[in-house]
Amino acid sequence: MKFADTLARPAVQALAASKIREVANAGIGRPGVLPFWFGEPDTVTPDFICQEGIASLRAGETFYTHNLGIAPLREALAGYVARLHGACGTENLAVTNSGMNALALVQQALIAPADRVVVVTPVWPNLVEGPKILGAQVCTVALDFGAAGWTLDVQRLLDALTPQTRLLIVNSPNNPTGWTMPRAQQQVVMEHCRKQGIWILADDAYERLYFDGEPGRSVAPSFLDISTWEDRVVSVNTFSKSWQMTGWRLGWIAAPQPLIDDLAKLIEFNTSCAPGFVQRAGVRAVTEGEAAVASFVARLKSNRDFLIERLNALPQVQAVAPPGAMYAFFKVQGVHDSLAFCKRLVTEFDLGLAPGAAFGPEGEGFIRWCFAATEDKLADGVQRLARGLQTV
Ligand SMILES: Cc1ncc(COP(=O)(O)O)c(C=O)c1O
């Protein structure tokens, strides 16, 4: 057998490995490293949610479940989505093994080889690489950075959404920039996609981590608010961020009912179902987790203000407070290779940050910092960054 016989197919070989992982792999396990590279808080899942999972295991819920999720979770999610965004029934919902799994399933359901997929960037790299696994032609439309932070030139996006386009992927609030698509832009894009028959995949993972919402009801504008189940709109969501459940691997898809029927088949041939005890914990999170969400959002908002102020005190740094998500994505004067710089920050200063280049070419020169950490850690991190910047 020749070496070439044991290679993956070309589309898989061509995938770009995550540069966030590349930095983390250089630093994981170093004693004393301050990790801000991944999108997760430094706190464990709220105890009342953990207890529900434990109780479920004790009750012997260790079996396969329905492909689309246990009925109590689908019912709880239907109520939750309806409360936030308007009419939603259990027939519009599929429970998945994480937001990432939900994205992969929706892409498998909608994308055929050579389909044109448009993605707004900079963005979490999984959203750009995922469609390529299926042979899609991915076209990116970049946000612009200025004094007001990150903004979208909506006309440029409309120009990219040609009649040949199959799918638009929008992550709002956005990882890494925090950019949140304003309602007026959503309406224009929705109208255009309706006319052209283009599917919209809304990655709503951070919808609750939104700092400009109504008091006590943090939720970002979503395509779900302005569409009906007759539209080609799919929303993907996760328990990871709103309820601090990254390690549980639980998510969901909200979609028109006919698509849910096909997704059930795809779920069978992917993971078959999410674990029952994890789903039970999810029911508790959705039905009793509002206070936990509110206090997490308040903590993030205060962390954001704390970090942005300190970052802007560094002469080479330009940081704008993001309206959503959990990241500062700041520009650093003199850094032209963010991957090399972030690797140096880890190995020489024990500071773990994500390189902006991981999120697309327009992210080069920027660095992402997850601020879901204590003020002590954030302040210590800023001091380490200041020392690192003296060497640029
Ligand atoms: C934009 C975005 N979407 C989806 C996810 C998926 O999260 P998970 O797979 O943990 O549910 C993440 C995780 O970082 C994300 O940043």
The ligand as an SDF file (V2000), in Angstrom:
LIG
                    3D

 16 16  0  0  0  0  0  0  0  0999 V2000
  -20.0580   31.0670   17.4740 C   0  0  0  0  0  0  0  0  0  0  0  0
  -20.1690   29.7470   18.1450 C   0  0  0  0  0  0  0  0  0  0  0  0
  -21.1250   28.9150   17.7500 N   0  0  0  0  0  0  0  0  0  0  0  0
  -21.2740   27.7200   18.2970 C   0  0  0  0  0  0  0  0  0  0  0  0
  -20.4270   27.2940   19.3000 C   0  0  0  0  0  0  0  0  0  0  0  0
  -20.6390   25.9010   19.7820 C   0  0  0  0  0  0  0  0  0  0  0  0
  -20.5870   25.6620   21.1080 O   0  0  0  0  0  0  0  0  0  0  0  0
  -20.7550   24.1920   21.6510 P   0  0  0  0  0  0  0  0  0  0  0  0
  -20.2710   23.2480   20.6290 O   0  0  0  0  0  0  0  0  0  0  0  0
  -19.9440   24.1650   22.9060 O   0  0  0  0  0  0  0  0  0  0  0  0
  -22.1980   24.0230   21.9220 O   0  0  0  0  0  0  0  0  0  0  0  0
  -19.3850   28.1150   19.7390 C   0  0  0  0  0  0  0  0  0  0  0  0
  -18.4190   27.6870   20.7410 C   0  0  0  0  0  0  0  0  0  0  0  0
  -17.4320   28.3180   21.0440 O   0  0  0  0  0  0  0  0  0  0  0  0
  -19.2650   29.3900   19.1390 C   0  0  0  0  0  0  0  0  0  0  0  0
  -18.3010   30.2450   19.5100 O   0  0  0  0  0  0  0  0  0  0  0  0
  1  2  1  0
  2  3  1  0
  2 15  2  0
  3  4  2  0
  4  5  1  0
  5  6  1  0
  5 12  2  0
  6  7  1  0
  7  8  1  0
  8  9  2  0
  8 10  1  0
  8 11  1  0
 12 13  1  0
 12 15  1  0
 13 14  2  0
 15 16  1  0
M  END
$$$$
